[in-house]
Amino acid sequence: MQRRCPICKRPTDSAADAEFPFCSQRCRLQDLGNWAAEKYVVSQPFFDEDDEERNELPNPDDTKH
C-alpha cells in the first residue's frame, strides 16, 4: 500500500517502510508528540451516553420475581 507520510508528506510504502504509514522513526515520534501535546483532538465522542444506557445488560438480581 502506498501513502504519503502524514507528517512530512514523503511517499511511503507498506512493503518497504517499517514505520508505515510514517516514513521514519522521527516522523512517528513527532506524531506521538502531537498527540501528547493535544494538537490532535477527536471531534465527536465515540459513544453517546444515551446509547450506553440502552445497551446496559440487566442486572440478574433485578429480573427475579
The first five atom37 places (N, CA, C, CB, O) and aatype in JSON, in Angstrom:
{
  "aatype": [12, 5, 1, 1, 4, 14, 9, 4, 11, 1, 14, 16, 3, 15, 0, 0, 3, 0, 6, 13, 14, 13, 4, 15, 5, 1, 4, 1, 10, 5, 3, 10, 7, 2, 17, 0, 0, 6, 11, 18, 19, 19, 15, 5, 14, 13, 13, 3, 6, 3, 3, 6, 6, 1, 2, 6, 10, 14, 2, 14, 3, 3, 16, 11, 8],
  "atom_mask": [
    [1, 1, 1, 1, 1],
    [1, 1, 1, 1, 1],
    [1, 1, 1, 1, 1],
    [1, 1, 1, 1, 1],
    [1, 1, 1, 1, 1],
    [1, 1, 1, 1, 1],
    [1, 1, 1, 1, 1],
    [1, 1, 1, 1, 1],
    [1, 1, 1, 1, 1],
    [1, 1, 1, 1, 1],
    [1, 1, 1, 1, 1],
    [1, 1, 1, 1, 1],
    [1, 1, 1, 1, 1],
    [1, 1, 1, 1, 1],
    [1, 1, 1, 1, 1],
    [1, 1, 1, 1, 1],
    [1, 1, 1, 1, 1],
    [1, 1, 1, 1, 1],
    [1, 1, 1, 1, 1],
    [1, 1, 1, 1, 1],
    [1, 1, 1, 1, 1],
    [1, 1, 1, 1, 1],
    [1, 1, 1, 1, 1],
    [1, 1, 1, 1, 1],
    [1, 1, 1, 1, 1],
    [1, 1, 1, 1, 1],
    [1, 1, 1, 1, 1],
    [1, 1, 1, 1, 1],
    [1, 1, 1, 1, 1],
    [1, 1, 1, 1, 1],
    [1, 1, 1, 1, 1],
    [1, 1, 1, 1, 1],
    [1, 1, 1, 0, 1],
    [1, 1, 1, 1, 1],
    [1, 1, 1, 1, 1],
    [1, 1, 1, 1, 1],
    [1, 1, 1, 1, 1],
    [1, 1, 1, 1, 1],
    [1, 1, 1, 1, 1],
    [1, 1, 1, 1, 1],
    [1, 1, 1, 1, 1],
    [1, 1, 1, 1, 1],
    [1, 1, 1, 1, 1],
    [1, 1, 1, 1, 1],
    [1, 1, 1, 1, 1],
    [1, 1, 1, 1, 1],
    [1, 1, 1, 1, 1],
    [1, 1, 1, 1, 1],
    [1, 1, 1, 1, 1],
    [1, 1, 1, 1, 1],
    [1, 1, 1, 1, 1],
    [1, 1, 1, 1, 1],
    [1, 1, 1, 1, 1],
    [1, 1, 1, 1, 1],
    [1, 1, 1, 1, 1],
    [1, 1, 1, 1, 1],
    [1, 1, 1, 1, 1],
    [1, 1, 1, 1, 1],
    [1, 1, 1, 1, 1],
    [1, 1, 1, 1, 1],
    [1, 1, 1, 1, 1],
    [1, 1, 1, 1, 1],
    [1, 1, 1, 1, 1],
    [1, 1, 1, 1, 1],
    [1, 1, 1, 1, 1]
  ],
  "atom_positions": [
    [[0.85, -1.16, 0.0], [0.0, 0.0, 0.0], [0.91, 1.23, 0.0], [-0.97, -0.01, 1.23], [1.86, 1.31, 0.77]],
    [[0.61, 2.16, -0.85], [1.4, 3.38, -0.91], [0.57, 4.56, -0.42], [1.91, 3.62, -2.35], [-0.58, 4.74, -0.81]],
    [[1.17, 5.35, 0.43], [0.55, 6.55, 1.01], [1.6, 7.63, 1.12], [-0.1, 6.25, 2.41], [2.76, 7.43, 0.75]],
    [[1.2, 8.77, 1.64], [2.14, 9.84, 1.97], [2.24, 9.91, 3.48], [1.7, 11.21, 1.36], [1.25, 9.74, 4.19]],
    [[3.45, 10.16, 3.97], [3.68, 10.3, 5.4], [2.79, 11.43, 5.92], [5.19, 10.58, 5.71], [2.8, 12.53, 5.35]],
    [[2.02, 11.2, 6.97], [1.13, 12.24, 7.48], [1.87, 13.46, 8.06], [0.24, 11.67, 8.54], [1.27, 14.51, 8.24]],
    [[3.17, 13.33, 8.35], [3.93, 14.43, 8.93], [4.65, 15.23, 7.85], [4.94, 13.9, 9.96], [4.44, 16.44, 7.73]],
    [[5.5, 14.57, 7.05], [6.33, 15.31, 6.09], [5.85, 15.17, 4.65], [7.75, 14.83, 6.18], [6.38, 15.84, 3.76]],
    [[4.87, 14.32, 4.4], [4.24, 14.13, 3.08], [5.11, 13.41, 2.06], [3.86, 15.47, 2.52], [4.79, 13.39, 0.88]],
    [[6.23, 12.8, 2.5], [7.03, 12.0, 1.57], [6.29, 10.71, 1.26], [8.44, 11.7, 2.16], [5.54, 10.21, 2.11]],
    [[6.48, 10.14, 0.06], [5.83, 8.86, -0.26], [6.34, 7.74, 0.65], [6.07, 8.49, -1.75], [7.53, 7.68, 0.96]],
    [[5.43, 6.87, 1.07], [5.79, 5.71, 1.88], [5.15, 4.48, 1.27], [5.36, 5.88, 3.36], [4.17, 4.59, 0.52]],
    [[5.68, 3.33, 1.58], [5.17, 2.07, 1.04], [5.13, 1.06, 2.18], [6.04, 1.55, -0.16], [6.14, 0.86, 2.86]],
    [[4.01, 0.42, 2.39], [3.88, -0.53, 3.5], [4.82, -1.72, 3.34], [2.45, -1.01, 3.6], [5.21, -2.33, 4.34]],
    [[5.18, -2.06, 2.12], [6.08, -3.19, 1.9], [7.54, -2.83, 2.2], [5.95, -3.68, 0.46], [8.33, -3.71, 2.54]],
    [[7.89, -1.58, 2.08], [9.29, -1.17, 2.21], [9.59, -0.41, 3.5], [9.68, -0.31, 1.04], [10.72, -0.48, 3.99]],
    [[8.64, 0.29, 4.06], [8.88, 1.14, 5.21], [8.37, 0.48, 6.5], [8.21, 2.51, 5.02], [7.18, 0.25, 6.66]],
    [[9.3, 0.19, 7.4], [8.93, -0.45, 8.67], [8.08, 0.47, 9.54], [10.18, -0.86, 9.44], [7.33, 0.0, 10.38]],
    [[8.19, 1.77, 9.34], [7.46, 2.75, 10.15], [6.13, 3.15, 9.53], [8.32, 3.99, 10.36], [5.49, 4.1, 9.99]],
    [[5.69, 2.45, 8.48], [4.47, 2.8, 7.76], [3.33, 3.03, 8.74], [4.1, 1.7, 6.75], [3.18, 2.24, 9.67]],
    [[2.53, 4.05, 8.57], [2.39, 4.98, 7.45], [3.37, 6.14, 7.47], [1.01, 5.51, 7.41], [3.32, 7.01, 6.61]],
    [[4.27, 6.14, 8.46], [5.27, 7.2, 8.53], [6.48, 6.79, 7.71], [5.67, 7.5, 10.0], [6.69, 5.6, 7.46]],
    [[7.28, 7.77, 7.29], [8.46, 7.46, 6.5], [9.66, 7.15, 7.38], [8.79, 8.61, 5.58], [10.62, 6.54, 6.9]],
    [[9.63, 7.56, 8.66], [10.79, 7.37, 9.53], [10.34, 7.36, 10.99], [11.84, 8.48, 9.28], [9.22, 7.73, 11.33]],
    [[11.27, 6.92, 11.83], [11.02, 6.95, 13.27], [10.83, 8.38, 13.75], [12.18, 6.27, 14.04], [10.03, 8.64, 14.65]],
    [[11.55, 9.31, 13.16], [11.44, 10.73, 13.52], [10.01, 11.22, 13.31], [12.43, 11.58, 12.7], [9.44, 11.88, 14.19]],
    [[9.42, 10.92, 12.16], [8.04, 11.36, 11.9], [7.06, 10.65, 12.83], [7.67, 11.08, 10.43], [6.09, 11.26, 13.28]],
    [[7.3, 9.37, 13.11], [6.44, 8.63, 14.04], [6.46, 9.29, 15.42], [6.88, 7.15, 14.14], [5.41, 9.47, 16.04]],
    [[7.64, 9.65, 15.9], [7.76, 10.29, 17.21], [7.17, 11.7, 17.22], [9.21, 10.34, 17.65], [6.61, 12.13, 18.22]],
    [[7.29, 12.4, 16.11], [6.68, 13.73, 16.03], [5.17, 13.62, 16.12], [7.1, 14.44, 14.72], [4.52, 14.44, 16.77]],
    [[4.6, 12.61, 15.47], [3.15, 12.39, 15.54], [2.74, 12.05, 16.96], [2.73, 11.26, 14.58], [1.72, 12.56, 17.45]],
    [[3.51, 11.2, 17.64], [3.21, 10.87, 19.02], [3.27, 12.11, 19.91], [4.19, 9.8, 19.54], [2.42, 12.3, 20.78]],
    [[4.27, 12.95, 19.68], [4.38, 14.2, 20.42], [3.19, 15.12, 20.19], [0.0, 0.0, 0.0], [2.75, 15.81, 21.1]],
    [[2.68, 15.14, 18.96], [1.5, 15.95, 18.66], [0.29, 15.47, 19.46], [1.18, 15.91, 17.16], [-0.49, 16.28, 19.95]],
    [[0.13, 14.15, 19.59], [-0.97, 13.63, 20.4], [-0.77, 13.99, 21.86], [-1.07, 12.1, 20.23], [-1.71, 14.4, 22.54]],
    [[0.47, 13.84, 22.35], [0.76, 14.13, 23.76], [0.56, 15.61, 24.08], [2.2, 13.72, 24.1], [0.16, 15.96, 25.19]],
    [[0.83, 16.48, 23.11], [0.66, 17.92, 23.32], [-0.77, 18.37, 23.03], [1.64, 18.69, 22.43], [-1.07, 19.56, 23.06]],
    [[-1.65, 17.41, 22.75], [-3.06, 17.65, 22.46], [-3.27, 18.55, 21.25], [-3.73, 18.26, 23.67], [-4.2, 19.36, 21.22]],
    [[-2.39, 18.41, 20.25], [-2.59, 19.13, 19.0], [-3.66, 18.47, 18.15], [-1.27, 19.21, 18.21], [-4.26, 19.11, 17.28]],
    [[-3.9, 17.2, 18.4], [-4.96, 16.46, 17.72], [-6.1, 16.27, 18.71], [-4.44, 15.08, 17.17], [-5.87, 16.1, 19.91]],
    [[-7.32, 16.29, 18.21], [-8.48, 16.02, 19.06], [-9.46, 15.14, 18.3], [-9.16, 17.34, 19.51], [-9.49, 15.15, 17.07]],
    [[-10.24, 14.4, 19.03], [-11.32, 13.62, 18.44], [-12.53, 14.54, 18.43], [-11.59, 12.28, 19.24], [-12.96, 15.02, 19.48]],
    [[-13.08, 14.77, 17.26], [-14.13, 15.79, 17.12], [-15.48, 15.36, 17.68], [-14.28, 16.15, 15.68], [-16.28, 16.22, 18.07]],
    [[-15.75, 14.07, 17.73], [-17.01, 13.6, 18.25], [-16.75, 12.49, 19.26], [-17.93, 13.1, 17.11], [-15.76, 11.77, 19.14]],
    [[-17.61, 12.36, 20.25], [-17.41, 11.25, 21.19], [-17.62, 9.92, 20.47], [-18.39, 11.38, 22.39], [-18.41, 9.82, 19.53]],
    [[-16.9, 8.89, 20.91], [-17.06, 7.57, 20.31], [-18.41, 6.97, 20.63], [-15.95, 6.64, 20.78], [-19.01, 6.28, 19.81]],
    [[-18.91, 7.25, 21.85], [-20.16, 6.67, 22.29], [-21.08, 7.78, 22.77], [-19.93, 5.63, 23.4], [-20.63, 8.76, 23.36]],
    [[-22.33, 7.61, 22.51], [-23.34, 8.52, 23.01], [-23.78, 8.0, 24.37], [-24.54, 8.65, 22.01], [-24.04, 6.8, 24.52]],
    [[-23.89, 8.87, 25.37], [-24.27, 8.43, 26.71], [-25.64, 7.76, 26.71], [-24.27, 9.62, 27.68], [-25.86, 6.81, 27.47]],
    [[-26.57, 8.23, 25.87], [-27.9, 7.62, 25.8], [-27.8, 6.18, 25.28], [-28.82, 8.44, 24.9], [-28.52, 5.31, 25.76]],
    [[-26.91, 5.94, 24.31], [-26.72, 4.59, 23.78], [-26.19, 3.66, 24.86], [-25.76, 4.62, 22.59], [-26.59, 2.5, 24.92]],
    [[-25.3, 4.15, 25.71], [-24.73, 3.32, 26.77], [-25.82, 2.86, 27.72], [-23.66, 4.09, 27.54], [-25.82, 1.7, 28.15]],
    [[-26.76, 3.74, 28.06], [-27.84, 3.39, 28.98], [-28.75, 2.33, 28.36], [-28.65, 4.63, 29.36], [-29.2, 1.43, 29.05]],
    [[-29.01, 2.44, 27.07], [-29.87, 1.47, 26.4], [-29.2, 0.12, 26.23], [-30.3, 2.0, 25.05], [-29.87, -0.91, 26.2]],
    [[-27.88, 0.1, 26.11], [-27.15, -1.13, 25.86], [-26.69, -1.84, 27.12], [-25.98, -0.85, 24.99], [-26.07, -2.9, 27.03]],
    [[-26.97, -1.27, 28.29], [-26.55, -1.92, 29.52], [-27.34, -3.21, 29.71], [-26.75, -0.98, 30.73], [-28.54, -3.27, 29.45]],
    [[-26.63, -4.23, 30.15], [-27.28, -5.51, 30.42], [-28.04, -5.41, 31.74], [-26.24, -6.66, 30.46], [-27.58, -4.76, 32.68]],
    [[-29.19, -6.05, 31.8], [-29.94, -6.01, 33.06], [-29.2, -6.78, 34.14], [-31.36, -6.6, 32.88], [-28.51, -7.76, 33.87]],
    [[-29.34, -6.32, 35.35], [-28.76, -6.99, 36.5], [-29.56, -8.26, 36.74], [-28.76, -6.06, 37.76], [-30.78, -8.18, 36.85]],
    [[-28.92, -9.43, 36.82], [-29.67, -10.69, 37.0], [-30.52, -10.69, 38.26], [-28.71, -11.86, 37.05], [-31.55, -11.35, 38.3]],
    [[-30.1, -9.97, 39.29], [-30.88, -9.92, 40.53], [-32.18, -9.14, 40.33], [-30.05, -9.3, 41.65], [-33.17, -9.39, 41.02]],
    [[-32.18, -8.19, 39.39], [-33.38, -7.37, 39.15], [-34.45, -8.14, 38.38], [-32.99, -6.1, 38.38], [-35.61, -7.76, 38.42]],
    [[-34.1, -9.19, 37.68], [-35.06, -9.91, 36.83], [-35.78, -11.02, 37.58], [-34.36, -10.49, 35.62], [-36.74, -11.59, 37.07]],
    [[-35.34, -11.34, 38.79], [-36.0, -12.4, 39.56], [-37.3, -11.85, 40.13], [-35.08, -12.93, 40.71], [-37.39, -10.7, 40.55]],
    [[-38.31, -12.72, 40.12], [-39.62, -12.34, 40.66], [-39.9, -13.01, 41.94], [-40.72, -12.65, 39.69], [-40.96, -12.8, 42.53]]
  ]
}
